[in-house]
Amino acid sequence: MTLRIGNASGFYGDRFDALREMLTGGELDVLTGDYLAELTMLILGRDRLKDPAAGYARTFLRQLEDCLGIAHERGVKIVTNAGGLNPAGLADAVRHLADRLGIPVRVAHVEGDDLTARHPGSLAAHAYLGGFGIAACLREGADIVVTGRVTDAALVTGPAAAHFGWRGTDYDRLAGGVVAGHVLECGAQATGGNYAFFRDGDVRRPGFPLAELHEDGSCVITKHPGTGGFVDVGTVTAQLLYETAGARYAGPDVTTRLDTVRLGQDGPDRVRIDGVRGEAPPPTLKVGLNKLGGFRNEVVFVLTGLDIEAKAALVRDQMEPALGKAADVRWELARTDRPDASTEETASALLRLVVRDPDQGVVGRALSGAAVELALASYPGFHVLAPPGKGSPYGVFEDVYVPHGGVDHVAVLHDGRRIPVPPAHDTAVLDDVGEPPLPEPPAPGPTRHAPLGLVAGARSGDKGGNANVGVWARTDDAWRWLAHELTAERFRQLIPESRELNVTRHLLPRLRALNFVVEGILGAGVAAQHRFDPQAKALGEWLRSRHLDIPEALL
């Protein structure tokens, strides 16, 4: 017995046509859509400030208007976290849409994640719920299930638990579902999107992934026939490493042992996942707090031609009097200029000024006026990429934790009945897994100073203020070298801005992978715009571009 679960959205703003593509491109039992991220919760929180009836992903409604009839005709259940901060509101909107279209569907929703009232001063505070509220809705006949903040993988574990009858203590099965859900959650990232070795296939328009899930928790990751992109062990490995850390991957229903995952190519565009083991979940639930951190403004000065460093020093000195009251001032000089350049753009460097303060006036007109007044009185060739604005609000993200029983997890059915979802039966404190033994090092031989990316892939992402960088080898020989060469200390050498931060390395030998967690590199999270790449999306690609002494036998 196989349950075919597809994905049609990896974030709020993903490809609009994906819902129709997945419903019409092949067989499906369940179609999921992931619309939420830390930044999305902040955006929806600001929407709700303007309109208490808002707070959900409106894009989903527009997609559904075009596709609800198709889903109904084909008997495909739809499960989505597009409810955001207002799942009841979105569920009602879907019912109104269905009534208007004359399509008889039963819409349920899950609630209990919203803890904003318990955290004064937060714009949004939401617990990450598991999949059993979704399962309860589906068992009672729901055609569409809308949730707020659940874990991304819950969109898969919930339907699987309902279909296969999994219980709360079926940890291995649930862990297999979590792995399948984690691979699907970011949409086309599992089918060649954002992939280190993207030239291995045609990724101009990758299809969206689906999982053929089995009762024992094993699955095959694939995609609809004829869609773009590709699915292989590498694309699945990359997504497994994305925004994870060590061997234990904690969730509200189960702690998944990523060090037990086995991958195998099962044919063209088919990767089998099995062997996954699970453990009791930790005794607490993660709660994401989003708050307004203050106001932010930015100016990018363009420095062209000769004397780049001197020009940067001049404008910094000239701006200094206007910056004295600001709480946080950051200057970054990006040397994008080239000597004897054939175009003006390639002869130019960018000097970026970012200012933050609780007072909008400090980062608003005072800063903007000072920058504009330099237009005829600064370095030769003075101009900026865009006129500075009046300053905009920015957010900060923080994790806190509550006991499992500290939330009222409820499935609200299409007929208004409310089914309480009990907390986990058993829990276990989350301890680190002992580091596995290293493989035998490669035999000594000639080396060449070359980019790491010639022999290893990487994918990186954000978790609050931390970043993770997953690095994997494609062959056993490359793994033997990588495991010994790319230590946490070597990582710090290659990524200079991590040298004063805590960097932890985790080994995942079955995936031939290393996972690095860099604490604090993103400041207060993506909404704070702490660095040039605020979500660390390209941190892995920067690492791959750095040069090491690599055995010639691997090149």
N, C-alpha and C positions, 0 to 999 in steps of 0.2 A: 504494500500500500504506500503510494507516494503522494505527497502534498507539494504542489507546485506553487511557490510563493515568489512573486516578482516585486521589483521596486520601480517607482516612476518619479522619484524625487529624492535628491540628496541634500537639498537646502532650499530655503525660501528664495526663489528666483531661478530655480533650475529650469531645464528645457520645458517649455509650456506644452509642447505636443507629445511629451513622453507618455502621458496617461493614455492617450488614444493609441500610440504606437504599441504599448504593452498589451492593451486590451484586444487589439486587432492582429497582432503579429504572431500569435501562437497560443497554445493551451495554457491556461492559468486557473488556479483555484482561488488564490488570494492575491490582491495587489496592494502593496504598501506605499506610503509616501512619508518621507522624513523631511520636515520643514523647519526643525528647531535647532538652534545652536546657542551658545552663550550670548553672542551678539544679537541674535534674533529675539531672545527674550527681552533684552533691553529695548530694542526697537518696538516690540509689541507693547512693552510697558509704557513707552512714551505715547504710543497710539491710544492706549487706554486712558491716559491722563486727559487727552483731548476729547475722547468719546468713550464713556463707560461701556457702551455696547460693542466696542471694538475689542482688539486684543487677540484676534485669530488671523490666520493666513488667508487673506481674501482671494489670492490667486487660486487656491484650491476650489473655491466655489465656481469660478469662471471655467476652470478645467472640467469640473463635474457637469456643468450645464451642457457641455458638448458630448460628454461620455457616459452619463448616468444610464441612458437607454441601452447602450452597448453592454455595460457591466451587468445590467439586469437580464438582458437577453441571454448572455453567456453564463450566468450564474456565478459571476466572480464577486467574492466578498472584497470590500475595500476597508483597509485599516490605516489610519493616519493620525499623526500627532499635530496636524494643522490647527487643532483647537487652541494651541498655545496657552494664553492666559485666560481664555474664555471658551472651553470646550462645550459647555451647555449652549452658549450663543451660536457657535458654529453648527451644532447638531440641529438647533431650531431652524437655522438658515437653510440647511440641507433639506429638512422636512418641507419647508415652504417651496423650495426649488422643485422637489419631487412632486408636490401637489400641483404646482403650476404646469409641470410637464406631463402630469397624468401618469406617473410611474410609481407603482406600489412598492415602496421599499421601507424596511424597518431600520430606523436609525437609533443607535444607542451611543452613550458616551461614558467616559471614565473621569471621575473627579477625586479630589482628596490631596492633590499635589500642592495646591496653593496655600502656602504658609506665610504670605506677605503680612497678614495682620499680626503675626507673632514677632515680626522683625521691623519695628518702627524705623523709619528713615530709608527703608529699602523700596526701590521701585517695583521689584518683583523678587519673590523668594519662593522657590518651588523645589519640592522633593522629587528625586528621580524614582518613579514607581516602576514595578516590574510588570510582567505580562499577564498575571492571573485576572486582573480586572478586564482586560481585553478578552481573555478566554471565557469569562463568565458571560459577557455580552454575546459572544458568538454561540455559545452553548444554548442560549435562550432565543436563538433565531435571528440575531441582528444581521442585516445585509451590509451595513456601513457602521464602523466603530470610529468615533472621534475621541482622541485623548488630548490631555494637556502634556505636562512634562513627564514622560516615561523615558526609560533608557531607550536608545535607538534600537538596540537588539530586541526589546520587548515587542516591537511591531512584528517580529517573526516568532518569538517564543510563545506569545499569546495565541495566535492561530494554531501553532503546532500543538500546544497543550490542549486546546479545545478539540482538535481533530484526532489526536492520538490518545487522549485521555491521560496525559502525563500528570503526575501528582507533584506536590511541592518538594518531595524528597527524592524525586527521580533526577538526581544531580547530574549523572553522566548524560542523560538525554537532554536535559535543559542546557547543559554546557555545550552540547553539539548544536542546539538551536541558537545559543548566543553567538557561537562562531559563525554560523550561517548568517545570522542577523548583522553581525559586525562587518562581514564581507559585503552584504547588500546595501548597508545603510547609506553609503556615499555614492550610490548610483554608478555612473560610468567610470568611477575610479577603479572598479573591479573588472572593467572591460577594455582597459587600455588608456583611459583618461588619466592625465597627470602622471604618466608612467615613465620611469627613468629610461627604459629601453623602448621608447615610443616608436622608433623606426623599425621595430620588429613586425609591424603590421600597419594597416590603414586606420588611423585614429581620427580622421577628419570629422566623423560623426559617429562616435561609438554608440552601440546599442546599450540598453539598460540591462542589468543582470537579473537572473532568477536562480532560485535554489530548488532542486528536486530533493525534498527532505523526506527521510525515512523514519519509521517508528523508533528505531534505536538511537536516533540523533545524528546519524551520519547523513551526508548529503552530497550532491553533485552541483557545483556552480557552473552555470552555462548562460546562454542568451538565446533570444529567438532566432530562428534561421534567417539568414539573409541580412541581418543587421550589421552595422559597422563595428570596428574595433575587434578585439580578440580576447579570449580567456585562456590563460595558461598558468602554470605554477607560479610564475613570476608576478603576474598581475594580482593573483590571490594573496601571495606572500606580502606584497607591498601593502595591500589593504588591511591584512591582519596586523601588521606592525603599526598602522596609522593610529595615533592618539592612544597608544597603550604603553605599558611600562615593562614590568617583570613577568615572571611565570604565572603569577596569580592575578587574574583579571576579575576584580570584584564587581558584583551587581546585586540588586535587591533580591533576586530569586536564587542565585547560585554564584559561587566563585569558580570561574573557569580556569583550568590549567592550560595555559597556552603552550607550555613545554611538552604537552602530550599530543598536540595536533599533528596529524600525518596528512600530507598532500601528495597526490599522484595524478598525472595526466591520464585522463580516462577517454581520450579521443580528441578530435578537433573541437576546440572551444568547450571542453568539458574537463573540470578538475574535481576529483573526488576528495572529500574531507572525511576522515574517520579517526578513530582512536581517542577522541576527546574525552577527558575525564573532568568531573566536576566535584566540588566540595560544598559544604553548607555555606551560605552567604555570611558576611560579617554582621555583627549585631546592630549596626546603625545604617541609616539611609543618608546618602549625600543630598545636601540642599544647596542649590546655587543661588547666591544673593547677588542681585544687580542693583547698584546704587549710582546716583549721579555724583561724579567726583569733582565737578567744577567746570571751568571753561577752558577752551583751547583755541589757539590761533597759530597759523603757519604762514611763513613767507619763504619762497625759494628764489634766491638771487642767482642770476646767470653770470658767470665769470668767463670771459672769452679771451683766448690768445695767450699773451705773455704774462708773467708775474702773477700767476694764479694765487699763490700763497700770500703775497703782499696785498693783493686786492681783497682777499678774504679777511685779512687782518684789519684793513682799513674799515670795511663796512661793519665789522664786529665792534671796533672802537667807536664808530659813529652811532651805532644802535645802543650801546651800553647804557647811556643815561635813561633811555626809555624802558629799560628792563630791570631797573633796580628794585622795583616793588614786587616783581613776579615771583611766585613760589618756586617755579621750576622752569629753567631755561636750558635748552639743548641746541647746540650747533653741530651740524654734520656736513663735512665737505666731501662730496663724491667726485673723485677725479675721473670724470668721463671724457676729459679732453685728451687729444692726441697731438703730438708735435707735427708741425708742417701739414695740418689737416686740409683735406680737399673740400670740406664743407664747413660752414660756420658752426653747425650743430656739433660736429665731431671735434671742433676746436674749443668747445665750451665745457666748463665744469659747473656743478650745481652746489650751491651753499644753502643748506636748509636750516631754517630757524623755527623751532617749535617752542611755544610758551604756554604754560598752564598756571591757573590760579583760581581760587574759589570765587573771586570777584571778576565778573565779566568786563568791567571797566578797565581793569589792569591789562587784560589781553586783547581788548577791543580797539577802540579808537585811538587810545594812547599809543599802542603798538603800530596800528595801521598808519596813523598820521606820521609817525617817525620814519617809517619805511618809505612812504610816498614822498616826503619832503626831501629825501636824498636823490630824487630823480635827476637833478641837474648839479648835484654837489658831492658826488662820490667818485668811485673808480671809473676809469674810461670804459665805455660800452655798457654802462649801468642799465639793466632792465631785470624784471622779475617774470616768473612764469605766469602768474595771475595776480591781479590786485588783491591785497589782503582784505579779509572781511572784518566783521565786528566780533568775531569769536563765537564758537559754538559749544554747547554742552558736551561733555564726554562722560563715559561710564566707567565704573570699576567693578570687578567680579571677585567674589570670595566664596570659598566652600565652607559650609558648616555641616554638622551631622546631628541627626535626631534618632532615637530608638525606633525600631521597626513599628512598634505599637504607637508611635507618636503621630501618626497620620491616620485619617479616616478614608482609607482606600475603598471606593464604592463604584460599582457598576450600575449605571442608571439606564434602564431598559427603555425600549420604544413605547411601552405602555405606562411608563412612569414608575414602575417598580424599582426599588433600590436594593441591590444585593451587596452586603458588606463583604469585603475581601480580607480574609484573616492575614495577619503577618506571618512571616516564615516560621515554621515549626521549630527548627533548630538553627542555631547560628554558631559561628566559630570565629574567634579573633583572627584577623588577617596578619599572618606572619610571613616574612620573606622566606622564599625557598632557597636552600643552600645552593651555592654556585656549582653547576655541573663541572666535571673535569674537562679540561681543554683537549682538543684533538692533538695528535702527534704533529709537531711542527714540520714544515716542509724541509727537505734537504737543502743545505746551502748551495748557492749557485749565483750566476751573474744576475744583476738587477739593472733596472732602468728607472730614472727619475721621471715619473709619469702620473697623470691624474688618477685618483682612486676610482673614478667612475668607469674606467676601462675594464675593471674587474668586479665592481660591486654596484648594486643598485641602492637607492635610498628613497625614503619618503618621510616627511616631517609634518608636524602639526602642533596645535596648541591645546593645553589643558589649564585654563586659568592663566596664571602668570608664568607657568612652566612650558617648556617645549619638549617634544620627544623627537628623536631622529632614529628611525629604524634603518639598519643597513644590512643587506644580505648578499651572499655570494651565490653564483649560479652553478658552481661546480664544487665537488668535494675538495679538490686541490686548492681552489681559491679560498674556500672556507678555512682550511688548515692555516693558510697564511693570514687571513683576515682576523681570525680569533686571537692570534698572537700579536699581530701588528697594531691593530686599532684598539688600544687601551683607552681608558678614560683620560690618562695623561696625554696621550697622543692626540686625542680629540681636542683637548684644551689648546694644544699647540697649533692645531690646524684651524680652530675657530677662536681667534684671539679674544672676542668679547665674552667668552665663557671662562676665561682663565681665573677670574676672581669668584666664580660661582661654583656651586656644588653640582658636579656631574657624576651621575651614577650609570654604570654599565651593567646591562642584563644580558646573559647568554641564553639563546634559544637554539640549541644544536639541531633539533629536528627540522627547523626551518632554515638552517645554516645562516642564522641571523644574530645580530647584536642590536640591542635597543638602548639608546642613551636618553636619559632624562636630564635636562638642563634647568635647574631650579632658578626662578626669578628673572629669566632672560626677557620675559614679556611684561615685566612690571606688574601692573594691576589688571592685566588681561587685555584682550583684543580691543575693547572699546576705549581703552586709555591711549591707544596708538603710541606705545612706548618706543617702538623702533621702526626702522624703515620698512620691515616686513612684519607687521604687527601680529600675524597669526603663525609666523615661522613656516609658512608654506614652502618657501624656497631654501630653507636652511639646509635641507638634505642635498639639494643640488649644488649649493655652495661647497659643502663638504666634498662632494664627488669631484669638484673642479680642482681641489687642492692636490698638490703633488707629493708623492712618497716614493721611496725606493721599492719598486715592485719587481718580483722575480720575472725575468724575461720569459720563463716557461709559461707564465700566465697571460702574457700579452700577445 
